[in-house]
Amino acid sequence: MVGLPKTLEEHSAVTSYDAILVVGFGGPEKPDDVLPFLENVTRGRNIPRERLLEVAEHYHHFGGASPINAQVRELIAALQPVLATKGIDVPIYWGNRNWHPMLPDTMRELTAAGIKRPLALVLAAYSSYSSCRQYLENIEAARQAVGPTAPPVEKVRSYFNDPGFISANAFQLRTAIYRLSTPMRDVCHVAFTAHSIPQRMADHCEYANQLYETARLVAERIGLPAHRWKLVYQSRSGRPQDPWLEPDICDHIGNLHSQGVPAVVVAPIGFLSDHVEVLYDLDDEAKHKAEELQMHFNRAKTVGTHPDFVDGLASLIEARFQGGPRLACGLLPTLPDACPANCCPSGMPSHAAGRPAS
């Protein structure tokens, strides 16, 4: 039956991973961090300083920090005891792409500790250059920075169709819908949102297809008919003349208003935690747009540390550590455990575009 978990092939041998490496995007934790962090994010992309200062204001709007690092700490704290119940008792290390703890520093730490085979859990559920291939490149660059003693690192597959991820998103969306008044619940529209990426990048990966499948599965799980939801995008950056995935969430809210839709619930399925892009682009800009149009607005929480999501991550890790079933929902094929050498190319000159900040 469509939407129910399917069991994929089992691994026949127990592996010898001796640590978990959580890999995140990173974010500033105090005002003095903001500009250096944004410079790290945009290095090599020739972003004008005026644009960096503009984006910096998003962070200063929230006290000059992003909550993303604190949210990663919470996720690790929630994940460790669940892994222990599955018989996985190994150290968990954490390194970021753009801010402390930086991946090279973490790689030095686990190398010094004698770790021989860490398994990387990247905090991105979908496949694209910036959410898959670039993290693999970051990990390899960190290994090169340490030198020949750095251990090889494998990565947990993208988990857009993991049953726990679907279940947690469905719970958060259902909860948001029920925060509406009773008359609005049956007429509201759901906008599933994700970070936009350049069209040229999207043409070389399964990002948009995977997002649509996640949205479809979540809608199916809560009984939401197809005419009452749509996949839209947010947090676009880059040159105005370059096409990115559309429609934008604020444009979509305007279109809903013109159709007489009285209420919108936004479900940020493209994100794992309520960090600055969610808080600013949705709770500030999108909410303000809806209020201008006198529409009811609610935003579902991201999966965060929801128990179903945490258990799903633990099961993904368990399948790699100990063998056993690999579960997935829906119609799209589940990705292989090991990314092929040519997975998720950027499609962009010198990888010049991607996710701007978090």
FIKEDO-997982 format. One record per atom (N, C-alpha, C): x, y, z; residue in three letters. Coordinates in steps of 0.05 Angstrom, whole numbers, plus 5000, padded with zeros to 4 digits. Each point is the difference from the previous one (the first is absolute). Last residue first. Example, Ala and Ser with C-alpha at 12.3 -4.5 7.8 and 13.67 -1.06 7.14 Angstrom:
% residues 2
525749555142SER501650245001SER498550225014SER500648854999ALA498250245000ALA501850245000ALA
//
This chain:
% residues 358
544055955154SER498249845016SER500050115029SER503050194884ALA500450055029ALA498149835015ALA501149964901PRO501550245009PRO500750015030PRO498849204920ARG498750105024ARG501650225012ARG502149894900GLY499049805019GLY498750145023GLY507650164909ALA497550075014ALA499149775018ALA508050004942ALA499750285008ALA497450075014ALA506249234960HIS498249975024HIS499350275011HIS504849914917SER501650015024SER498349985025SER493850104923PRO502850064997PRO501550025027PRO491449364993MET500650285000MET503050054995MET495249155013GLY498950124976GLY500750304998GLY502049275070SER498850275005SER498650114975SER500748935025PRO501750214990PRO498650275003PRO497749035036CYS499250285006CYS502150204991CYS503949044995CYS497450075010CYS499850315003CYS507249354966ASN498950234985ASN497350105011ASN504949245036ALA502050214998ALA498950254986ALA493349385056PRO501849964978PRO501850244996PRO496049705096CYS499550184978CYS501949934977CYS496349315076ALA502450154992ALA499350174975ALA493049505038ASP501550095023ASP502450174993ASP491650014933PRO502049805010PRO501450115024PRO490050334979LEU502750044991LEU501849795011LEU489449884976THR501750085022THR502950014991THR491250164935PRO502049805010PRO501650125023PRO489850334983LEU502750044989LEU501949785011LEU490750075027LEU500349904973LEU502950024990LEU496449915108GLY499450134976GLY500949874974GLY505049915100CYS497250044992CYS499850094971CYS507549385064ALA499450244985ALA497150014993ALA508649415058LEU497250074996LEU499850264984LEU507049125020ARG500050294994ARG497250084992ARG504249135064PRO498450114979PRO500550304996PRO508149395037GLY497150015006GLY498650154978GLY510550095045GLY498449864980GLY497150025007GLY506950455050GLN499449725008GLN498749844978GLN503150944992PHE501749885020PHE499649705002PHE494550534941ARG502850004991ARG501949865020ARG490850105020ALA500249834976ALA502949994990ALA498050575073GLU500049725008GLU500349824975GLU498850924987ILE502749945009ILE500249715008ILE491650314975LEU501850024977LEU502949935008LEU493750055068SER499649764985SER501750004974SER499950765056ALA501349785014ALA499849744984ALA495350764969LEU502950034996LEU501649775013LEU490750015014GLY500649954972GLY503050034994GLY496850245085ASP500049714997ASP500649924972ASP498950915017VAL502549905013VAL500249704997VAL492150404968PHE502350074984PHE502649905012PHE492149885049ASP499949834975ASP502450064982ASP498850525081PRO500949735005PRO500049824974PRO501851064998HIS497649845003HIS500949715002HIS505350854994THR500649765015THR497549835004THR500450654918GLY501550055024GLY500949755014GLY493750274921VAL500149755015VAL501650025026VAL495250894966THR501749804987THR500249755017THR491350645007LYS502749975009LYS501549814982LYS491750594964ALA500649755014ALA502950015009ALA493350854985ARG502449874989ARG500649755017ARG491250724971ASN501449845020ASN502449874987ASN491750814979PHE502749884995PHE500949845024PHE491050574946HIS500949865024HIS502649854993HIS497250924949MET499749715000MET500949885026MET500050944962GLN497949925019GLN499449714997GLN507050534957LEU497749914983LEU497749915017LEU508150275041GLU499350224982GLU497549944984GLU503849325052GLU498550195016GLU499250244984GLU505449354959ALA497349905005ALA498350195016ALA509150214986LYS498550014975LYS497249905003LYS505849935073HIS499250284995HIS498550034974HIS503649165021LYS497750065018LYS499150294996LYS507649724953ALA497649874990ALA497650065017ALA508450375029GLU499250094974GLU497449884990GLU503149725088ASP500050294997ASP498950084973ASP500849095025ASP498650125022ASP499950304999ASP504649534929LEU497249915003LEU498650155022LEU509150194977ASP498649994975ASP497149925002ASP505750055079TYR499850254987TYR498249994975TYR501549215053LEU498950215017LEU499650264985LEU504149264955VAL497349945007VAL498750235015VAL509150064981GLU498550014975GLU497149945004GLU505949945075VAL499450274992VAL498450014974VAL498849105053HIS502250195001HIS499250264986HIS495749055033ASP498950284998ASP502350205002ASP501048964959SER499750155026SER499250294994SER501149354930LEU499949815022LEU499550155027LEU497150214890PHE501950065022PHE499549815023PHE494750024919GLY502750014990GLY502150055022GLY490350015011ILE501149734999ILE502849994990ILE492850715041PRO502850014989PRO501449734999PRO489650424998ALA501449765011ALA502850004988ALA490850705015VAL502649964987VAL501549775014VAL489350374984VAL501849885020VAL502649934985VAL491050704984VAL502349854990VAL501649895023VAL489450474970ALA502149925020ALA502149844987ALA492250364953PRO500150175024PRO502249945019PRO498049994888VAL500749825021VAL500450165026VAL497850324908GLY498150005021GLY500649805023GLY505150264918GLN498149794995GLN497949975022GLN507250635005SER498450074976SER498049794993SER506049845071HIS498150215007HIS498250084976HIS507049394986LEU497949885016LEU497950215007LEU507850304958ASN498249864981ASN497749865015ASN506650445052GLY498550194984GLY498149864981GLY505949465047ILE498050105018ILE498250214986ILE507549694953HIS497949795002HIS497750095019HIS507850534992ASP498450024976ASP497749805001ASP506049955070CYS498450255002CYS498350044975CYS505949245002ILE497949985020ILE498350265001ILE504949724909ASP500950105026ASP497550005019ASP500549314915PRO499650275008PRO501050075027PRO506549564944GLU497750175007GLU497549825003GLU511849994987LEU497549855003LEU497850195011LEU507450494945TRP500149825023TRP497349865001TRP506150644923PRO497649865009PRO500649815024PRO505150944974ASP500449724999ASP497449865010ASP501350965000GLN499649904972GLN500349704998GLN501450505083PRO497249994992PRO499549884973PRO508349695063ARG499450224982ARG497049994991ARG502549565096GLY501150004973GLY499150234983GLY494349455077SER502150204999SER501050004972SER490849615063ARG501550034975ARG502250215004ARG492949615062SER502850055006SER501850024975SER490949424992GLN500750245016GLN503050054999GLN490949394949TYR502850045008TYR500450265014TYR491849174978VAL501050274992VAL502850035013VAL491349244980LEU502950035007LEU500950274990LEU489649715029LYS501950064978LYS502850025012LYS488549715023TRP502850055008TRP501650044975TRP490449795003ARG500450185022ARG502950035009ARG496349424930HIS499350274992HIS500550205023HIS501249045011ALA502150124983ALA499450294993ALA496349565093PRO499749964971PRO501950164984PRO501249585100LEU499650264987LEU499849964970LEU501649365080GLY497550014985GLY499450274986GLY508049685051ILE497950145016ILE497450034985ILE507549544961ARG499949905027ARG497850135017ARG502050294911GLU498549755000GLU499749905029GLU505450754987ALA497250074995ALA498249745001ALA509249885006VAL499050135024VAL497150074997VAL504449644925LEU499749805021LEU498950125026LEU502050584928ARG497749824993ARG499549805022ARG507550575007ALA497550145004ALA497649824995ALA508549644982THR499650035029THR497350155005THR502549914911GLU499249755011GLU499650015030GLU503350764955TYR497249954992TYR499049745012TYR509150205011LEU498350185016LEU497049954994LEU506249544947GLN500049905027GLN498250175018GLN501550294912ASN498449765000ASN499749885028ASN505850744987ALA497250084998ALA498149765000ALA509549835004TYR499050165022TYR497150064999TYR506849464946GLU497249925005GLU498750175022GLU508150284924CYS499649845024CYS497049945004CYS504050594932HIS502049795002HIS499749835025HIS494650784977ASP499949834976ASP501949765002ASP499850705066ALA497749825003ALA499849804977ALA506450704997MET500849805019MET497849795003MET498350734946ARG502149844987ARG501049785019ARG493650645031GLN498849804982GLN502249824987GLN501750445097PRO500050084972PRO498849784982PRO496350025099ILE502749974989ILE499950094970ILE493750095100SER500450004971SER502949964993SER495149645090HIS501950204990HIS500149984970HIS490949705045ALA502849915001ALA501750234989ALA488749745032THR502250174991THR502749875004THR488549864991PHE502449865008PHE502450164989PHE489550275021ALA502350064983ALA502449865012ALA488649925007VAL502749945012VAL502150064979VAL489350365023HIS501949904980HIS502649955014HIS489350035040CYS502750114998CYS501549874977CYS490949795033VAL500350174975VAL502850114997VAL496649465075ASP499249864977ASP500350154974ASP502250375087ARG501549764996ARG499349854974ARG495950835037MET502250034982MET501449734993MET492650105064PRO499150054973PRO502350014979PRO502149885095THR498649774987THR499150064972THR508450545036SER497349975009SER498649784984SER510549915010LEU498150174987LEU497249975013LEU507349455023ARG500150255014ARG498250214987ARG501349134964TYR498150005022TYR500250255018TYR506049854927ILE497350034990ILE498050025022ILE508949825023ALA499750274991ALA497250054989ALA502349125026THR499850185023THR499650294992THR501649364933ARG497349965011ARG499650195024ARG508649994961LEU498050134984LEU497249975011LEU507149565044GLN500350295002GLN497950154984GLN500349054993PHE499150095026PHE500150305003PHE503549624922ALA497149995000ALA498950085027ALA509449944990ASN498950234985ASN496950005000ASN504349265039ALA500550245016ALA498950254986ALA499649174954SER498250005022SER500350255017SER505949864928ILE497350054990ILE498150035024ILE508849755019PHE500050274991PHE497250084990PHE501549115025GLY500050175023GLY499950294993GLY500649334931PRO497450015014PRO499950185024PRO506350194914ASP500149835024ASP497350025015ASP503150464917ASN497749825000ASN500249805024ASN506750684984PHE497650144994PHE497549835002PHE510249925018TYR497849865014TYR497450144995TYR511149814962SER497950205004SER497449865008SER508949475025ARG498550094976ARG498150235007ARG509249825054VAL497349905000VAL498550124976VAL510849914999LYS497850175006LYS497349854999LYS511749855016GLU497749944984GLU497650165011GLU511450075006VAL497450065011VAL497849934980VAL511449815030PRO497950024979PRO497350045013PRO508650335056PRO498649764991PRO498250054977PRO509750485025ALA497150045003ALA498549764990ALA509650134994THR499049855023THR497050035004THR505250474931PRO499649724994PRO499049835024PRO497951065002GLY502249854988GLY499349704999GLY495150885025VAL501349855022VAL502449844989VAL494750494939ALA501250195019ALA501549865023ALA494949504938GLN502550094988GLN501450205018GLN491549705027ARG502049785001ARG502750094988ARG492950604993ALA500849985028ALA502049785003ALA496150094916ALA501850225005ALA501050005029ALA493449384977GLU502649934988GLU502050225004GLU491350165029ILE501249795016ILE502749924989ILE494950624951ASN500950125026ASN501449795017ASN495949714921GLU502550154994GLU501150135025GLU491849575007LEU502149804995LEU502650134994LEU492650555008TYR500849905027TYR502249784997TYR496250364922GLN501750195012GLN500949915028GLN493749474951ARG502749994989ARG501950205014ARG490950015033CYS501249734999CYS502950024991CYS494150775009SER499249835022SER501149725000SER501750684932SER500650135025SER499249835024SER498349684910TYR502950065004TYR500550105028TYR491849404999SER500750224982SER503050055003SER491649365047SER502449984983SER500250254982SER495549865105TYR499549984972TYR502650004984TYR498850125098ALA498449764993ALA499849954970ALA507350425076ALA498550094976ALA498649764989ALA507450065071LEU497450115008LEU498750144976LEU507249145008VAL499750284990VAL497250105007VAL506749215037LEU497250064998LEU499850304993LEU508349204994ALA499050285000ALA496950004997ALA507749295041LEU497750014982LEU498850285002LEU510649575022PRO497550145008PRO497949994978PRO509349485026ARG497949994979ARG497550145010ARG508449985050LYS500949884975LYS497950014978LYS503650545097ILE497649904986ILE500949914972ILE505450415075GLY500449734989GLY497649884986GLY501850905041ALA498849805018ALA500249724989ALA503150754950ALA501649985024ALA498949795019ALA494950194924THR502549874992THR501849965025THR492250495010LEU499449724999LEU502449844991LEU500950945005GLU499349895026GLU499549704999GLU501750504921ARG502449975016ARG499449875027ARG492750214946MET501549784988MET502749955015MET494750745024THR498849755009THR501549764989THR502650844970ASP500749985028ASP498849745011ASP497850224911PRO502849925003PRO500949975029PRO490950294983LEU500649724993LEU503049935002LEU495750775062MET500549974972MET500949714994MET493450445080PRO502549864995PRO500449944970PRO497850804996HIS501049825021HIS497849845013HIS498850334898TRP500650135026TRP500649795021TRP498149804905ASN500450294999ASN500650135027ASN498449024981ARG501150114975ARG501050285004ARG499549295084ASN498450174982ASN501650084975ASN499849155082GLY501550204986GLY498350144979GLY500449225089TRP498450194985TRP501850214987TRP499448925051TYR501550254995TYR498250184982TYR498749105069ILE498850164979ILE501750264998ILE502048925038PRO500050295003PRO498750144976PRO496649035028VAL502450114989VAL500050305004VAL493749125012ASP501250175021ASP502750094991ASP490549454970ILE502150154988ILE501150205020ILE492349375009GLY502649885003GLY502350144987GLY490650265009LYS500449834977LYS502849865001LYS497250645065THR498049795002THR500349804977THR505550765001ALA500849825021ALA498049775002ALA498250724943LEU502049824988LEU500849795021LEU494550675030VAL498549834982VAL501849804987VAL503750685055PRO498749795015PRO498449814983PRO504450734955GLN501949825013GLN498649785017GLN495450754954LEU500749774984LEU501649795015LEU497450875036ALA497749824997ALA500749744986ALA506650675010ALA499349915027ALA497649814999ALA502750424920ILE502049805009ILE499349885027ILE494650714969LEU499649764984LEU502049785008LEU500950855039GLU497649875010GLU499549744985GLU507050544970ARG500749895026ARG497649845012ARG498550494922VAL501649764994VAL500849875026VAL495650815007GLN498249804991GLN501449744993GLN505050775022ALA498649905024ALA498149774993ALA504150454929ASN502049845015ASN498749885025ASN494750594946ILE500549744988ILE502049835015ILE495950935013PRO499649785019PRO500949734989PRO504151024979SER498249794989SER499649795021SER502651105011ALA500849725002ALA497949834985ALA499650975023GLY502749964989GLY500949715002GLY491150375025GLY502150045020GLY502849944990GLY492149984944PHE499649805021PHE502350005020PHE499850604927HIS497250015007HIS499449805023HIS508450014958HIS499850215021HIS497150035009HIS501749434927TYR501049895025TYR499850195023TYR497550294915HIS498249795007HIS500949885026HIS505550644960GLU497850115015GLU497949805008GLU507349784943ALA500850025028ALA497750115017ALA499249994906VAL499449745012VAL500750005030VAL502350764952GLU497149984999GLU499249745014GLU509150164986LEU498950175022LEU497049985002LEU504249564929LEU500749875025LEU498950165024LEU499250374914ARG498149785004ARG500649855026ARG505750704975GLU497450115007GLU498049785005GLU508649794967ARG499950035029ARG497350125009ARG500749394911PRO500650275009PRO499850035030PRO502649084950ILE497650135010ILE500850285010ILE505249224956ASN499950284992ASN497450145008ASN503549075016ARG497650054985ARG499650294992ARG506949555058GLY500349914972GLY497650074983GLY498049965102ARG502850024990ARG500149894971ARG492450095066THR500050114973THR502750014987THR498449675091VAL497849884984VAL500350084970VAL505950385065ASN500549724996ASN498049884980ASN498550875028GLU502349994982GLU500849714994GLU493450155064LEU498950054973LEU502250004980LEU502649925090PHE498549774992PHE499050034971PHE504250745041PRO501949784993PRO498649754991PRO494450705030LEU501350064974LEU502149794993LEU495549885084VAL498150004978VAL501550054973VAL503349965096ASP500349774982ASP498750044973ASP499450615076ASP502650024987ASP500549774980ASP491950015055PRO500150204978PRO502650024986PRO497649055040LYS500050275012LYS500350214978LYS499549084979GLU498849985027GLU500250265016GLU499749584889PRO501250175020PRO498649985027PRO500349164931GLY498750265002GLY501350165022GLY499848974936GLY501250195019GLY498650275000GLY498949074954PHE500550244985PHE501550215017PHE500948925020GLY498050204997GLY500950244984GLY501948895032VAL501050224983VAL497850204996VAL503449135068VAL497750164992VAL501150254985VAL504048995022LEU500850284995LEU497550154990LEU502649045059ILE498150154982ILE501050284998ILE505349015022ALA499150265009ALA497950104980ALA504449164988ASP500750045028ASP499450285011ASP497649174918TYR500150285007TYR500650035030TYR499349184939SER501950065022SER500350305005SER491849254960THR502250184993THR501650075024THR493749114969VAL500350225020VAL502550164994VAL494249444925ALA502350005018ALA499950235019ALA493449844931SER500649735009SER502349995021SER491750724971HIS502949974999HIS500749735012HIS490450194952GLU501450005025GLU503049994995GLU491750424936GLU501949785005GLU501350035027GLU490950494998LEU501949964978LEU502049785008LEU489450305029THR502649905009THR501849954976THR491750745016LYS500849754987LYS502749925010LYS491350665037PRO502849934998PRO500449744985PRO491650614976LEU500849835022LEU503049934997LEU495550524934GLY500350155024GLY500849835024GLY494949554918VAL501650244998VAL500150145027VAL498948944992MET498350245000MET501850255000MET
//
